Amino acid sequence: MKILGQLLIALVGGIVAIFLYKSFEKDDTSASNTIVNPLAKRTSYTGSSAADSINNVFSVGFGEAAETTLKQVVHIRSRIAARAQRNPFYDFFGDEFWQQQYKNREWQEEQLQEASGSGVIVSNDGYIVTNNHVIDNAQEVIVSLSSGRDYKAKVVGADPSTDLAVLKIDESNLPVAKLANSDEVRVGDWVLAVGNPFNLASTVTAGIVSAKARNIHILSDNSAIESFIQTDAAVNPGNSGGALVNLRGELVGINTAIATPTGTFAGYAFAVPSNIVKRVMDDLIKHGEVQRGYLGVVIQDLNGQLAKEMGLDISQGVVVANLARNGAAQKAGIKIKDVISEINGTAIQSTPQLMEIVASHKPGDVLNVTVQREGKKKEVSVKLQEAKELVNS
């Protein structure tokens, strides 16, 4: 009897198991689609291949950024006396290059020549940023929008120290460039250069950010600030003043110069970072001139050899070589041979980087500066001064 009962229980259990199996099989006939953990998600993708996905990212990124930026970049034509063109950027390309550009015209010192460049619309009511050398000494400036409309432009102000200038045209409802934070730009990031090289209007080229905080010693101004973004996107004469943008179409810099033995692109182009652009253009629009803060120091890069000579165990930063008497740095307690290693929490690696940070501030702003002195770290607060305060101190 006991054995019969056990057999009956086993039989009933088997029937129940078969019933449950059939029930699950009816609900879900594909075992591969059964999800045990409701929080788990499959990571396979059954659409396009991985290569197609990468191509889609680039094609969409390049295409959308280019389409947006082309509407924001203008063509600038400046009528400049040939004798007035004698500046570093003229000499950068040389007589032979310029003669070739104007070979159909008589080459005379007194004749007005037409120089070509680019600009970027930064307000919907007609303010445009370009390079100072594009409009320097111009008798007349003509701006052409991407739509083909031409306008006479007024020079609002210029800043030779950064080679930037602001123009104004009488128009409204214009497409405006969005400025990125150039501090967030990384070496290796994709960028597009948009401008008008050789009068080829609305030209787009692509490349990557090759380096940051480059000083190429092209600006002759005594207080020149060079902290260029270097890129391998093709830039040629006529691109000056045009846009360097990221894949979101945000402005990261204003294309300014190239390093070349031939006068045309040879792999290295340089742009003024957008953070400097914003600071300069805001001042030029509001005040007609740049109100720049000064630290009151003469500095040099710290390298391994200099660190060894100074008995330092660090090799990054900038060394204070001299101080302006009663300047901002001296008043704050900074001394000659101090090594500036940080400003506002940002590690300082080169002179151009420090100049860029200071240039983005105005007189009266306070910077938190970290210096290394005799092997010890010291933090000081420095209130930036105006240039005239340094001269008069």
ABEGO torsion letter per residue (X at the ends): XAAAAAAAAAAAAAAAAAAAAAAAAAABABAAABBABAABBBABBABBBAAAAAAAAAAAAAAAAAAAAAAABBBBBBBBBAAAABBAAAAAAEAAAAAAAAAABBBBAABBBBBBBBBBBABAAGBBBBBAAAABGBABBBBBBAAGBBBBBBBABBBAAAGBBBBBBBBBGBBBBBBBBAAABBBGBBBBBBBBBGGBBGBBBBBBBABBGBBAGABABAABBBBBBBBABBBBBGABGBBBBBAAGBBABBBABBBBAAGBBAGBBBBBBAAAAAAAAAAAAAAGBBBBBBAGBBBBBBBAAAAAAAGBABABEBBBABBBBGBAAAAAGBBBGBBBABBGGBBBABAAAAAAAAAABBBGBBBBBBBBBGGBBBBBBBBBBBAAAAAAX
